[in-house]
Amino acid sequence: MSTRPIAFQERQSVEQVEEGTDLAPKFDERGLITAVTTDATSGELLMQGYMNAEALRLTIETGEAHYYSRSRQTLWHKGATSGLTQKVIELLVDDDQDCIWLKVSVAGGASCHVGYRSCFYRKVPVGSEYRANEQDGQIELEFTDTEKVFDPDEVYGDAPNPTIL
């Protein structure tokens, strides 16, 4: 039994996009759509990435998260190297269909290539907290997570760093 490739609908009207049942994602000028990923059970924000049409199709077809790496200019299956795959429990699209929200279960308990559970492991002081701690206008980030789930050197070895400076 074969399935037809997923075909996204052409965007024809505001009503179709915002109130209809057609999946008509709005990819940006680079062919990308923002994807926010949270833990399906706790709601914890794990990561933010991008998908191109192929990554979105593969995510829908396989039930595992696929993204597009802007720095490496390539499609990637989350966890293909590390084993820390993201099983999609729910995939939502926002009102104007220019953002994807993935609720996932993470094999191995981490989503960040740096080794932390979440890619959001530092906070920026704001308001009175900023004013109390600023030094000549410089901001010092505060770690909210200090324990890594895995050692990136052991997992990735000599693989190129997935981020660009």
N, C-alpha and C positions, 0 to 999 in steps of 0.2 A: 504494500500500500504506500504510494508516494503522496507527498503533499506538494501543493503548488507553492512557489516562492511567495513570500509576503510582499504585497504591493501596497504601498502607502497611497492614500487618496490625494488627489490634487486639491489644493486649497482654493475654494471657490467663493466662500462668503464668510462673514463674521459669524452668522448664525450656524453654519455648518461646522465651523471650527470650535466655537464656544458652547453650542447647545446641541450639536448633533452627535451621532454615534460613529462617524468616520474617523479613523486614525489618519490625521493629516499633519504630521510633525513639521515644524518650521525649523529647518536647518539654517544656520547663519551663512554669511558670504563665503566661509571656508568649508561649508558642508557639514558643520558640527552643531550638536545640540547639547546643552548642559545636562549632566546627570548627577543628581544628589543621591547618596546612598546612606541608608540608616539600617541599624540592627532591627530586624522584624519584631523581636520580642521586647527589647528595652526602649527602642526609639532613639538610641544613641546615634549621633551623627558620626559616620565612619569616614566618608570621603566625598569629594566632589571631583568629577571628571567630565569627559566629553565622549560623545558617541557620534560616529558618522552613520549613514544609513545602513551600512553593512553590519556595524556593531549592534545597532538596535535590532536589526533582523535576527542576527545570531542569538542575541539575548532572548528575544521572544521565542525563537525556535528551540533553543537548547535548555532554557530555564536557568542558565548560568550567565553571570555578568560578563559582558565584553565591552571594551572601551576603545577609544582611539587616542593614541599618544601623540600629542602635538609636538613634543620635543623630539621623538623618534620618527614621527610621521608614519606610524604603522598601527594596524589593528592589534589589540592584545586581549587575550582571554585571561581575566583576572585569576591568578593562582596557577597558571600553567607551569610556571617555573618554581614557585614557592610551595605549591600544594594548598595555599590558602584561598581556595575557590569561594565564590559567593553564589549560593543557591538563591535564586529569586523566589521569594514568597509572594510578593505583590509588586506590580509595576503600574505606576500611575503617571498620568500626563497632566500638566497644569492647564488652566482655562484656555490660554491661547496657543497651547501645544508647542511651546518653545523651551520646555524644561521637562525632564524625566525624573521621577522619584522612584528609586528602587528600594524596597524593603527586603533585606536579605538575611540569610543565615550563613555565617562564615565558618568554613572548615578551618580548624586550627586557631580560631579566636582572634585573628589580627587582620587588618586591612591595609595597614601602612607599610610601605617598603622600607621605612626606617626602623621598623621593629615594634612600634607601638600598636595598640589595638585600633586606635583611630588616627587618622591623619591630623586631627585637630587636638593636639596635645600641649599647646601653649596658649595662654591668654594674653590679651593686650589690656593693660590697665586703662580705665576710662574715668572721666569725671574727677571726683575728689581723690580717688586712688591714684590716678595719673598725677594730679597736682602734688600729692604727698611724696611721690617717688621720682619725679622727673629730675634729671640733671642736665641743665642747659638745653632743654627741649628734647633730649634723647629718651627714647622709650626702651625699657628693658622688659622683655617678654618673661612671663612666669610659666613654668612647667606645671601643667595640671595632671600629667601622667608621668611618673618617674620610672616605672617598671616596664621594660620591653618584654613583649611576648616571645620574641625570637631574636637571634643574632643575625643581622643581615649578611655579614661576611660568611657565616656558615651556610646560609640558605642560598645566597646568590653568588658567592665566590668571586670570580673575576668577571662576572657578567657586567656589562656597562650599567652605570647608574641610570635609572629611568628618568631622572630629572636633569635639567640644564641649568647652569648658573648664569 
